[in-house]
Amino acid sequence: MTNHKNQLSKAEVQATPLNKLPVPGEDDVEFSAEEAAEAFEQNNAVVDHQNEKE
């Protein structure tokens, strides 16, 4: 006879992060050229503003 007290339930196993199926698109790090240009412009604006203070 096995000891069932030390075993996880099916729900507990399925809820473990390493046992979850990946969500499509969750780890995507791609971005559009427009988003890159916008971030670049915002960064330059911050740098220019910091240089004005110095």
Steps between C-alpha positions, in 0.01 A plus 500: 500500500640842404506810713266753333561769760828605335357522148364813333154512353454531125389863545811582703727350234324687219522828693879473532657769275742257336210272401290771334475515123657809344263778399547589132652847466571546869878502455506694175748785516457615143394857433431706192732751338254773602525396865880497477506847342265635765713359783813639336344846469383493862846397617664779300256753645594390853873518422463843338303623802766368738775672299314831527511478880878448509 
